[in-house]
Every structure is written in structure tokens, then in C-alpha cells.
Amino acid sequence: MTRLRKTSDKSHSKIGRIVVRRAPGKATQAILQYGPLRLRAALGRSGITSCKREGDGATPRATMRLISAYRRGDRIGVVKTALPVQRIRKDMLWCDAPGHPAYNRPVRAPFAASHEKLMRDDRLYDVCIVMDWNITERRRGGGSAIFFHIAREGYAPTEGCVALSPADMRRLLPYLDNRTVLEVR
């Protein structure tokens, strides 16, 4: 069994990069590599794209810093990670309306513009990591809510996110911090 080391300032450049490559013959599944670890992952229903657009269902080909995380406190206890973690509440939403000033930002209910609920009925956002896709340098219509989250059964496609099994997410979380980057190739 391969063991991982937690990231530190010295080892960060070696192990602080998650690399995601499309699985052979499967446009909506991937192999996620973190140091010596290889994990199965789900990708967007439209595979990987270099020209990400709102609603296209594709995972952006990009290098994205991990910013922070959300957790479902009613389902998941404390998560072991160095990322800032916020407990999801019922009023927490994510704006996906390209014409709205809060596009690709967290917002609170009630909110009239198009949005996604962070407290989902399924388990996808039981742990949800925000990646810096179209956040630091935001472009209207460039894609929103590109997260690193829990996969559906059978690694069914996402709407453009990268997703892992719950067990693999728990395994990986202790090694992540806000200097970690996820690179989709």
C-alpha cells in the first residue's frame, strides 16, 4: 500500500499538485493522481474542454487552486483538512446566472436569479471543494460552480466538476490545503 505524506512547505512542490487525466476510452471518467496515489474520478458529461462555457457540461482543461471547502454537517462530521471549511446551511446557494453581479459566487436565499443549492438532497456536496475556476479572474458565461466533490454511484458524469468516491475524498482531504492545485489535462 502506498503511503502519502502530508504537504509542508518543502514537500509542497512535489506532492501539492493533483493531476487529472481522462481515463482511456472514457470521456467522462478520469484517473486522478496525487503523488503516488491513483484514484478513479468522474468528469463532466461533455468530457474535458479548453473553451469552457456556462452550461456546456464540460470539465475545464486548466490548473485550478483549491480555495476552500463546504461540508454537510448533518451528514459529515469534522473533516480533516487544512483547507478552510464551512458548514453548509439551507440558505446557502451558488449563483450561476451569467448576467448577475454575483455570478459564480456564493449567495444566500432567497435569491431570484438562477442558482444551485449547496444543501443538495443527494450526497454530491457532502464534501465540496471550491476550485479557482472563473473566480479570481471572473468572466461572464465562462462557467460557474466548478467544484471537486463526491461522485455519483458508478462515477456517472458531473455537470463539469471533478468527483471522487466518498472513501477516496476522505483519504485525500488531510493532504490538501489552499496551496494545492488540481490540474485537468
N, CA, C and O of each residue as an XYZ file, in Angstrom:
740
protein
N       0.846     -1.184      0.000
C       0.000      0.000      0.000
C       0.888      1.241      0.000
O       1.838      1.325      0.778
N       0.593      2.171     -0.839
C       1.355      3.401     -0.936
C       0.910      4.373      0.142
O      -0.286      4.576      0.349
N       1.861      4.964      0.820
C       1.543      5.957      1.853
C       1.801      7.352      1.305
O       2.737      7.573      0.537
N       0.955      8.286      1.714
C       1.124      9.680      1.334
C       1.696     10.445      2.510
O       1.462     10.094      3.666
N       2.439     11.480      2.212
C       2.919     12.391      3.241
C       2.081     13.651      3.171
O       1.703     14.099      2.089
N       1.794     14.217      4.329
C       1.079     15.494      4.335
C       1.970     16.558      3.737
O       3.195     16.478      3.829
N       1.352     17.560      3.119
C       2.127     18.614      2.483
C       2.769     19.509      3.530
O       2.205     19.742      4.599
N       3.936     19.999      3.213
C       4.622     21.001      4.025
C       5.255     21.954      3.028
O       5.208     21.716      1.821
N       5.842     23.024      3.519
C       6.437     23.985      2.597
C       7.493     23.330      1.706
O       7.601     23.662      0.526
N       8.281     22.392      2.273
C       9.339     21.759      1.491
C       8.799     20.753      0.488
O       9.293     20.676     -0.637
N       7.777     19.969      0.886
C       7.292     18.914      0.000
C       6.164     19.376     -0.911
O       5.734     18.620     -1.782
N       5.675     20.602     -0.733
C       4.508     21.068     -1.489
C       4.699     20.970     -2.997
O       3.790     20.545     -3.709
N       5.859     21.356     -3.485
C       6.056     21.351     -4.927
C       6.039     19.934     -5.487
O       5.746     19.751     -6.668
N       6.344     18.932     -4.676
C       6.339     17.558     -5.151
C       4.963     16.924     -5.033
O       4.571     16.146     -5.903
N       4.227     17.237     -3.986
C       3.008     16.493     -3.730
C       1.778     17.382     -3.640
O       0.690     16.868     -3.379
N       1.898     18.709     -3.845
C       0.771     19.620     -3.758
C       0.016     19.796     -5.057
O      -0.775     20.730     -5.191
N       0.245     18.924     -6.007
C      -0.414     19.017     -7.316
C      -1.205     17.738     -7.557
O      -0.669     16.631     -7.493
N      -2.482     17.917     -7.834
C      -3.350     16.815     -8.217
C      -3.454     16.866     -9.737
O      -3.778     17.911    -10.300
N      -3.185     15.762    -10.394
C      -3.270     15.714    -11.855
C      -4.436     14.804    -12.230
O      -4.547     13.678    -11.746
N      -5.297     15.313    -13.098
C      -6.473     14.577    -13.561
C      -6.354     14.375    -15.066
O      -6.261     15.332    -15.835
N      -6.359     13.104    -15.466
C      -6.284     12.756    -16.895
C      -7.491     11.895    -17.248
O      -7.930     11.066    -16.451
N      -8.015     12.097    -18.437
C      -9.145     11.295    -18.909
C      -8.747      9.825    -18.896
O      -7.640      9.466    -19.296
N      -9.658      8.982    -18.433
C      -9.420      7.537    -18.441
C      -9.465      7.031    -19.885
O     -10.285      7.503    -20.674
N      -8.615      6.100    -20.236
C      -8.620      5.583    -21.603
C      -9.996      5.069    -22.017
O     -10.581      4.226    -21.336
N     -10.511      5.583    -23.139
C     -11.779      5.139    -23.682
C     -13.013      5.620    -22.944
O     -14.122      5.175    -23.242
N     -12.842      6.530    -21.977
C     -13.986      7.006    -21.183
C     -13.910      8.524    -21.063
O     -13.170      9.040    -20.226
N     -14.657      9.236    -21.877
C     -14.593     10.699    -21.910
C     -15.079     11.350    -20.619
O     -14.691     12.480    -20.322
N     -15.916     10.667    -19.848
C     -16.485     11.273    -18.639
C     -15.905     10.701    -17.348
O     -16.415     10.968    -16.259
N     -14.840      9.916    -17.475
C     -14.162      9.402    -16.287
C     -12.677      9.700    -16.393
O     -12.134      9.918    -17.475
N     -12.037      9.702    -15.221
C     -10.640     10.111    -15.186
C      -9.855      9.271    -14.188
O     -10.406      8.532    -13.372
N      -8.545      9.424    -14.298
C      -7.625      8.899    -13.297
C      -7.016     10.114    -12.622
O      -6.368     10.938    -13.267
N      -7.227     10.216    -11.333
C      -6.703     11.326    -10.543
C      -5.424     10.843     -9.880
O      -5.410      9.797     -9.230
N      -4.356     11.601    -10.044
C      -3.058     11.244     -9.466
C      -2.660     12.293     -8.447
O      -2.675     13.492     -8.727
N      -2.306     11.825     -7.263
C      -1.804     12.709     -6.211
C      -0.598     12.025     -5.620
O      -0.733     11.061     -4.867
N       0.591     12.517     -5.955
C       1.801     11.813     -5.550
C       1.741     10.405     -6.114
O       1.480     10.231     -7.304
N       1.981      9.386     -5.274
C       1.947      8.004     -5.763
C       0.534      7.420     -5.863
O       0.363      6.310     -6.368
N      -0.464      8.143     -5.395
C      -1.831      7.655     -5.340
C      -2.552      7.840     -6.673
O      -2.451      8.902     -7.288
N      -3.276      6.820     -7.123
C      -4.092      6.889     -8.337
C      -5.523      6.538     -7.943
O      -5.761      5.491     -7.341
N      -6.478      7.407     -8.281
C      -7.876      7.218     -7.909
C      -8.777      7.395     -9.113
O      -8.469      8.167    -10.021
N      -9.886      6.684     -9.121
C     -10.897      6.835    -10.163
C     -11.713      8.089     -9.878
O     -12.020      8.376     -8.721
N     -12.065      8.837    -10.916
C     -12.829     10.079    -10.750
C     -13.835     10.235    -11.891
O     -13.693      9.641    -12.960
N     -14.843     11.043    -11.630
C     -15.838     11.390    -12.650
C     -15.535     12.785    -13.179
O     -15.026     13.645    -12.459
N     -15.861     12.993    -14.457
C     -15.706     14.291    -15.120
C     -17.067     14.741    -15.645
O     -18.071     14.051    -15.472
N     -17.083     15.907    -16.287
C     -18.305     16.448    -16.865
C     -18.890     15.585    -17.972
O     -18.175     14.833    -18.634
N     -20.194     15.702    -18.164
C     -20.909     14.893    -19.162
C     -20.405     15.136    -20.587
O     -20.610     14.303    -21.470
N     -19.747     16.276    -20.809
C     -19.196     16.590    -22.137
C     -17.682     16.399    -22.183
O     -17.023     16.881    -23.105
N     -17.129     15.700    -21.195
C     -15.689     15.450    -21.172
C     -14.902     16.678    -20.745
O     -15.366     17.464    -19.919
N     -13.720     16.840    -21.303
C     -12.814     17.942    -20.970
C     -12.793     18.927    -22.130
O     -12.796     18.520    -23.292
N     -12.771     20.229    -21.821
C     -12.720     21.253    -22.862
C     -11.701     22.332    -22.528
O     -11.428     22.608    -21.360
N     -11.151     22.929    -23.559
C     -10.270     24.091    -23.400
C     -11.048     25.395    -23.524
O     -10.501     26.467    -23.263
N     -12.317     25.321    -23.917
C     -13.164     26.507    -24.115
C     -14.421     26.391    -23.267
O     -15.520     26.283    -23.812
N     -14.284     26.410    -21.970
C     -15.401     26.234    -21.039
C     -16.416     27.359    -21.167
O     -16.056     28.534    -21.228
N     -17.716     26.975    -21.207
C     -18.827     27.921    -21.272
C     -19.881     27.482    -20.274
O     -20.007     26.294    -19.977
N     -20.632     28.430    -19.760
C     -21.708     28.139    -18.810
C     -22.688     27.134    -19.400
O     -23.192     27.324    -20.506
N     -22.954     26.069    -18.661
C     -23.953     25.084    -19.049
C     -23.518     24.052    -20.067
O     -24.341     23.240    -20.489
N     -22.237     24.048    -20.488
C     -21.817     23.092    -21.518
C     -21.572     21.684    -20.980
O     -21.413     20.745    -21.761
N     -21.539     21.527    -19.658
C     -21.347     20.208    -19.060
C     -19.939     19.664    -19.164
O     -19.722     18.475    -18.934
N     -18.983     20.501    -19.502
C     -17.599     20.059    -19.669
C     -16.744     20.468    -18.470
O     -17.004     21.471    -17.805
N     -15.734     19.671    -18.223
C     -14.737     19.980    -17.201
C     -13.650     20.817    -17.872
O     -13.124     20.421    -18.912
N     -13.307     21.967    -17.293
C     -12.287     22.807    -17.934
C     -10.886     22.201    -17.864
O     -10.463     21.691    -16.827
N     -10.177     22.267    -18.992
C      -8.760     21.894    -19.026
C      -8.020     23.094    -18.435
O      -7.884     24.134    -19.080
N      -7.548     22.931    -17.208
C      -6.965     24.073    -16.503
C      -6.232     23.604    -15.265
O      -6.361     22.457    -14.835
N      -5.460     24.519    -14.701
C      -4.844     24.316    -13.390
C      -5.571     25.242    -12.438
O      -5.564     26.461    -12.613
N      -6.206     24.653    -11.421
C      -7.058     25.408    -10.504
C      -6.602     25.207     -9.062
O      -6.455     24.076     -8.600
N      -6.383     26.298     -8.368
C      -6.026     26.238     -6.948
C      -7.260     25.862     -6.142
O      -8.368     26.298     -6.454
N      -7.068     25.055     -5.108
C      -8.162     24.737     -4.192
C      -8.307     25.910     -3.229
O      -7.338     26.301     -2.579
N      -9.501     26.469     -3.132
C      -9.723     27.685     -2.346
C     -10.242     27.377     -0.948
O      -9.672     27.824      0.047
N     -11.322     26.614     -0.880
C     -11.970     26.329      0.399
C     -12.888     25.133      0.212
O     -12.991     24.575     -0.881
N     -13.553     24.747      1.294
C     -14.444     23.588      1.213
C     -15.734     23.852      1.975
O     -15.795     24.688      2.876
N     -16.764     23.109      1.579
C     -18.040     23.082      2.284
C     -18.263     21.648      2.741
O     -17.751     20.705      2.137
N     -19.037     21.492      3.818
C     -19.403     20.159      4.267
C     -20.838     20.159      4.763
O     -21.324     21.166      5.278
N     -21.509     19.034      4.607
C     -22.851     18.841      5.144
C     -22.692     18.382      6.587
O     -22.444     17.202      6.834
N     -22.828     19.277      7.524
C     -22.654     18.961      8.936
C     -23.661     17.966      9.469
O     -23.385     17.265     10.442
N     -24.840     17.893      8.839
C     -25.839     16.927      9.282
C     -25.516     15.511      8.798
O     -26.130     14.546      9.251
N     -24.552     15.387      7.877
C     -24.160     14.074      7.358
C     -22.701     13.742      7.616
O     -22.341     12.577      7.787
N     -21.870     14.762      7.645
C     -20.424     14.583      7.769
C     -19.947     15.339      9.002
O     -20.284     16.509      9.188
N     -19.173     14.680      9.830
C     -18.589     15.362     10.981
C     -17.456     16.270     10.536
O     -17.382     16.653      9.368
N     -16.602     16.605     11.436
C     -15.457     17.448     11.124
C     -14.606     16.749     10.064
O     -14.341     15.550     10.157
N     -14.187     17.504      9.066
C     -13.316     16.942      8.031
C     -11.881     17.329      8.333
O     -11.596     18.461      8.723
N     -10.991     16.382      8.150
C      -9.570     16.608      8.415
C      -8.910     17.147      7.157
O      -8.598     16.399      6.231
N      -8.706     18.447      7.141
C      -8.053     19.107      6.017
C      -7.537     20.466      6.487
O      -8.047     21.039      7.450
N      -6.530     20.966      5.798
C      -6.015     22.302      6.096
C      -6.750     23.378      5.297
O      -6.479     24.566      5.464
N      -7.675     22.969      4.435
C      -8.487     23.950      3.704
C      -9.474     24.607      4.666
O      -9.937     23.954      5.601
N      -9.806     25.883      4.460
C     -10.891     26.475      5.248
C     -12.188     25.739      4.917
O     -12.515     25.567      3.743
N     -12.928     25.303      5.933
C     -14.158     24.530      5.730
C     -15.332     25.256      6.376
O     -15.252     25.715      7.516
N     -16.416     25.348      5.626
C     -17.633     25.982      6.129
C     -18.761     24.964      6.102
O     -18.911     24.223      5.131
N     -19.550     24.926      7.163
C     -20.699     24.030      7.226
C     -21.817     24.596      6.346
O     -22.130     25.784      6.418
N     -22.410     23.742      5.521
C     -23.484     24.168      4.627
C     -24.777     24.357      5.418
O     -25.159     23.520      6.236
N     -25.436     25.486      5.145
C     -26.752     25.777      5.722
C     -27.785     25.794      4.602
O     -27.437     25.900      3.426
N     -29.049     25.690      4.973
C     -30.135     25.621      3.982
C     -30.214     26.848      3.088
O     -30.672     26.753      1.949
N     -29.772     28.003      3.586
C     -29.891     29.225      2.796
C     -28.694     29.477      1.882
O     -28.630     30.518      1.229
N     -27.745     28.541      1.824
C     -26.537     28.733      1.018
C     -26.758     28.264     -0.418
O     -27.163     27.128     -0.663
N     -26.484     29.161     -1.354
C     -26.668     28.913     -2.782
C     -25.401     29.335     -3.519
O     -24.507     29.947     -2.934
N     -25.331     29.001     -4.815
C     -24.223     29.436     -5.674
C     -24.843     30.006     -6.948
O     -25.556     29.293     -7.654
N     -24.585     31.270     -7.249
C     -25.171     31.941     -8.410
C     -24.554     31.418     -9.709
O     -23.334     31.419     -9.872
N     -25.420     30.967    -10.639
C     -24.937     30.520    -11.946
C     -25.580     31.311    -13.090
O     -25.641     30.842    -14.226
N     -26.055     32.514    -12.771
C     -26.664     33.403    -13.766
C     -25.597     34.347    -14.322
O     -25.195     35.281    -13.628
N     -25.121     34.126    -15.565
C     -24.016     34.927    -16.107
C     -24.236     36.433    -16.077
O     -23.269     37.184    -15.945
N     -25.475     36.900    -16.195
C     -25.732     38.333    -16.210
C     -25.856     38.971    -14.843
O     -25.989     40.191    -14.746
N     -25.817     38.185    -13.792
C     -25.988     38.726    -12.434
C     -24.635     39.162    -11.860
O     -23.620     38.520    -12.128
N     -24.609     40.239    -11.077
C     -23.342     40.697    -10.468
C     -22.697     39.652     -9.547
O     -21.484     39.691     -9.338
N     -23.480     38.722     -8.996
C     -22.938     37.696     -8.097
C     -22.590     36.406     -8.843
O     -22.399     35.360     -8.222
N     -22.508     36.480    -10.173
C     -22.208     35.281    -10.970
C     -20.978     34.553    -10.441
O     -19.942     35.162    -10.172
N     -21.114     33.245    -10.298
C     -20.062     32.343     -9.822
C     -19.551     32.738     -8.439
O     -18.353     32.717     -8.156
N     -20.503     33.095     -7.601
C     -20.206     33.458     -6.207
C     -21.243     32.797     -5.302
O     -22.355     32.505     -5.740
N     -20.880     32.562     -4.039
C     -21.889     32.086     -3.092
C     -22.874     33.212     -2.786
O     -22.488     34.377     -2.680
N     -24.143     32.851     -2.647
C     -25.208     33.808     -2.316
C     -26.121     33.149     -1.286
O     -26.003     31.955     -1.008
N     -27.029     33.942     -0.726
C     -27.967     33.441      0.284
C     -29.396     33.487     -0.238
O     -29.764     34.379     -1.003
N     -30.187     32.522      0.183
C     -31.624     32.512     -0.126
C     -32.314     33.531      0.773
O     -31.875     33.749      1.902
N     -33.370     34.149      0.302
C     -33.943     33.992     -1.031
C     -33.100     34.716     -2.077
O     -32.529     35.775     -1.815
N     -33.036     34.125     -3.258
C     -32.237     34.673     -4.351
C     -32.967     34.359     -5.652
O     -33.157     33.191     -5.991
N     -33.374     35.388     -6.377
C     -34.248     35.210     -7.542
C     -33.514     34.712     -8.789
O     -34.085     33.962     -9.580
N     -32.264     35.118     -8.971
C     -31.541     34.715    -10.189
C     -31.223     33.213    -10.143
O     -31.310     32.581     -9.090
N     -30.861     32.666    -11.279
C     -30.524     31.247    -11.375
C     -29.397     30.898    -10.408
O     -28.423     31.637    -10.271
N     -29.553     29.755     -9.743
C     -28.584     29.362     -8.726
C     -28.626     27.851     -8.510
O     -29.510     27.150     -9.004
N     -27.652     27.388     -7.766
C     -27.572     25.992     -7.369
C     -27.596     25.943     -5.846
O     -26.938     26.748     -5.187
N     -28.355     24.998     -5.283
C     -28.393     24.826     -3.829
C     -27.154     24.053     -3.388
O     -26.804     23.034     -3.984
N     -26.493     24.544     -2.338
C     -25.355     23.804     -1.807
C     -25.819     22.653     -0.911
O     -25.132     21.636     -0.809
N     -26.980     22.803     -0.262
C     -27.520     21.716      0.548
C     -28.418     20.867     -0.343
O     -29.633     21.056     -0.401
N     -27.788     19.935     -1.030
C     -28.478     19.086     -2.000
C     -29.148     17.916     -1.297
O     -28.770     17.538     -0.188
N     -30.145     17.352     -1.960
C     -30.810     16.162     -1.431
C     -29.925     14.925     -1.580
O     -29.988     14.008     -0.762
N     -29.094     14.904     -2.639
C     -28.175     13.776     -2.813
C     -26.911     14.035     -1.991
O     -26.865     15.006     -1.235
N     -25.910     13.211     -2.117
C     -24.695     13.324     -1.295
C     -23.540     14.036     -1.999
O     -22.439     14.106     -1.451
N     -23.772     14.568     -3.209
C     -22.673     15.115     -4.001
C     -21.888     16.207     -3.284
O     -20.666     16.276     -3.417
N     -22.569     17.055     -2.531
C     -21.880     18.141     -1.846
C     -21.715     17.868     -0.354
O     -21.554     18.805      0.428
N     -21.752     16.601      0.053
C     -21.459     16.296      1.457
C     -20.078     16.846      1.800
O     -19.858     17.351      2.900
N     -19.159     16.744      0.858
C     -17.872     17.453      0.891
C     -17.727     18.074     -0.486
O     -17.788     17.379     -1.500
N     -17.537     19.373     -0.517
C     -17.481     20.106     -1.782
C     -16.350     21.128     -1.699
O     -16.383     22.036     -0.869
N     -15.362     20.973     -2.557
C     -14.201     21.868     -2.550
C     -14.338     22.859     -3.700
O     -14.562     22.478     -4.849
N     -14.201     24.124     -3.369
C     -14.268     25.190     -4.364
C     -12.896     25.321     -5.018
O     -11.885     25.500     -4.338
N     -12.876     25.231     -6.346
C     -11.634     25.404     -7.099
C     -11.659     26.772     -7.774
O     -12.727     27.299     -8.086
N     -10.499     27.331     -7.992
C     -10.420     28.659     -8.597
C     -10.607     28.579    -10.110
O      -9.685     28.825    -10.887
N     -11.832     28.225    -10.502
C     -12.202     28.313    -11.910
C     -13.143     29.495    -12.064
O     -14.250     29.484    -11.526
N     -12.713     30.506    -12.788
C     -13.545     31.670    -13.091
C     -13.977     32.400    -11.817
O     -15.068     32.969    -11.771
N     -13.147     32.387    -10.804
C     -13.466     33.085     -9.554
C     -12.541     34.276     -9.373
O     -13.013     35.410     -9.290
N     -11.220     34.046     -9.310
C     -10.274     35.143     -9.122
C     -10.332     36.110    -10.302
O     -10.369     37.327    -10.118
N     -10.340     35.567    -11.495
C     -10.471     36.373    -12.720
C     -11.757     35.924    -13.408
O     -11.737     35.078    -14.303
N     -12.861     36.499    -12.980
C     -14.183     36.081    -13.435
C     -14.522     36.609    -14.821
O     -14.271     37.770    -15.142
N     -15.098     35.727    -15.634
C     -15.539     36.056    -16.988
C     -16.994     35.610    -17.118
O     -17.296     34.428    -16.952
N     -17.884     36.535    -17.411
C     -19.307     36.212    -17.560
C     -19.502     35.092    -18.576
O     -18.984     35.156    -19.691
N     -20.247     34.075    -18.183
C     -20.518     32.959    -19.073
C     -19.390     31.960    -19.196
O     -19.481     31.017    -19.982
N     -18.322     32.152    -18.426
C     -17.153     31.280    -18.506
C     -17.253     30.006    -17.686
O     -16.300     29.229    -17.620
N     -18.393     29.788    -17.065
C     -18.592     28.582    -16.269
C     -18.603     28.888    -14.787
O     -17.790     29.667    -14.290
N     -19.538     28.261    -14.087
C     -19.670     28.501    -12.651
C     -19.800     27.196    -11.890
O     -20.110     26.154    -12.468
N     -19.559     27.262    -10.591
C     -19.715     26.123     -9.681
C     -18.904     24.914    -10.143
O     -19.405     23.790    -10.134
N     -17.663     25.139    -10.543
C     -16.775     24.037    -10.897
C     -16.099     23.603     -9.602
O     -15.151     24.229     -9.127
N     -16.618     22.512     -9.049
C     -16.193     22.035     -7.741
C     -15.483     20.683     -7.846
O     -15.508     20.023     -8.885
N     -14.865     20.302     -6.759
C     -14.251     18.990     -6.549
C     -15.102     18.360     -5.451
O     -15.012     18.766     -4.293
N     -15.921     17.380     -5.798
C     -16.921     16.893     -4.848
C     -17.081     15.383     -4.896
O     -16.276     14.687     -5.515
N     -18.119     14.877     -4.243
C     -18.396     13.445     -4.165
C     -19.047     12.969     -5.471
O     -19.907     13.650     -6.030
N     -18.629     11.801     -5.942
C     -19.142     11.238     -7.196
C     -20.479     10.530     -6.988
O     -20.785     10.038     -5.903
N     -21.256     10.498     -8.055
C     -22.479      9.689     -8.088
C     -22.071      8.215     -8.162
O     -20.926      7.891     -8.479
N     -23.013      7.345     -7.867
C     -22.779      5.904     -7.998
C     -22.302      5.601     -9.413
O     -22.809      6.166    -10.382
N     -21.333      4.714     -9.523
C     -20.835      4.312    -10.834
C     -20.044      5.394    -11.550
O     -19.748      5.260    -12.737
N     -19.699      6.467    -10.841
C     -18.941      7.579    -11.418
C     -19.667      8.171    -12.625
O     -19.061      8.473    -13.653
N     -20.981      8.328    -12.470
C     -21.771      8.971    -13.516
C     -21.237     10.380    -13.740
O     -20.689     10.984    -12.818
N     -21.389     10.914    -14.959
C     -20.833     12.237    -15.272
C     -21.377     13.353    -14.377
O     -22.491     13.280    -13.859
N     -20.558     14.373    -14.217
C     -20.920     15.579    -13.467
C     -21.392     16.640    -14.461
O     -21.511     16.376    -15.657
N     -21.657     17.834    -13.954
C     -22.029     18.961    -14.822
C     -20.792     19.763    -15.246
O     -20.921     20.831    -15.845
N     -19.599     19.251    -14.937
C     -18.350     19.927    -15.283
C     -17.321     19.854    -14.166
O     -16.186     20.305    -14.324
N     -17.717     19.292    -13.054
C     -16.842     19.176    -11.889
C     -15.972     17.926    -11.975
O     -16.100     17.127    -12.903
N     -15.089     17.770    -10.996
C     -14.303     16.555    -10.797
C     -14.837     15.925     -9.518
O     -15.022     16.618     -8.518
N     -15.088     14.612     -9.539
C     -15.710     13.972     -8.380
C     -15.046     12.640     -8.045
O     -14.641     11.882     -8.927
N     -14.947     12.382     -6.736
C     -14.357     11.151     -6.203
C     -15.374     10.404     -5.355
O     -16.387     10.973     -4.947
N     -15.107      9.142     -5.092
C     -15.939      8.383     -4.158
C     -15.787      9.002     -2.767
O     -14.784      9.661     -2.496
N     -16.768      8.799     -1.883
C     -16.640      9.333     -0.521
C     -15.382      8.830      0.192
O     -14.709      9.602      0.874
N     -15.064      7.548      0.038
C     -13.881      6.987      0.704
C     -12.598      7.629      0.178
O     -11.701      7.952      0.956
N     -12.509      7.814     -1.143
C     -11.309      8.431     -1.713
C     -11.202      9.900     -1.318
O     -10.099     10.395     -1.088
N     -12.334     10.606     -1.236
C     -12.302     12.006     -0.792
C     -11.782     12.077      0.643
O     -10.926     12.909      0.945
N     -12.286     11.219      1.529
C     -11.812     11.203      2.926
C     -10.319     10.897      2.980
O      -9.592     11.472      3.790
N      -9.874     10.007      2.133
C      -8.457      9.626      2.093
C      -7.571     10.797      1.662
O      -6.466     10.964      2.178
N      -8.049     11.596      0.730
C      -7.263     12.689      0.153
C      -7.302     13.979      0.977
O      -6.309     14.705      1.024
N      -8.424     14.273      1.621
C      -8.615     15.552      2.317
C      -7.477     15.967      3.258
O      -7.096     17.137      3.238
N      -6.917     15.077      4.075
C      -5.864     15.520      5.002
C      -4.618     16.082      4.327
O      -3.814     16.747      4.979
N      -4.447     15.829      3.045
C      -3.247     16.265      2.332
C      -3.456     17.560      1.551
O      -2.537     18.046      0.892
N      -4.660     18.117      1.626
C      -4.988     19.296      0.827
C      -4.939     20.565      1.655
O      -5.311     20.575      2.829
N      -4.475     21.633      1.026
C      -4.539     22.965      1.626
C      -4.762     23.973      0.505
O      -4.895     23.588     -0.657
N      -4.804     25.258      0.845
C      -5.127     26.241     -0.196
C      -3.937     26.587     -1.096
O      -4.006     27.539     -1.873
N      -2.865     25.829     -0.995
C      -1.769     25.921     -1.968
C      -1.827     24.773     -2.957
O      -1.120     24.784     -3.965
N      -2.665     23.776     -2.678
C      -2.816     22.624     -3.571
C      -3.496     23.071     -4.860
O      -4.431     23.872     -4.832
N      -3.028     22.557     -5.972
C      -3.664     22.831     -7.258
C      -4.146     21.529     -7.873
O      -3.543     20.474     -7.682
N      -5.230     21.619     -8.604
C      -5.775     20.495     -9.349
C      -5.629     20.841    -10.817
O      -6.167     21.844    -11.285
N      -4.906     20.012    -11.535
C      -4.647     20.258    -12.952
C      -5.363     19.220    -13.797
O      -5.085     18.025    -13.693
N      -6.278     19.675    -14.629
C      -7.001     18.794    -15.552
C      -6.272     18.878    -16.886
O      -6.165     19.949    -17.482
N      -5.775     17.743    -17.342
C      -5.013     17.702    -18.608
C      -5.819     17.094    -19.728
O      -5.329     16.984    -20.852
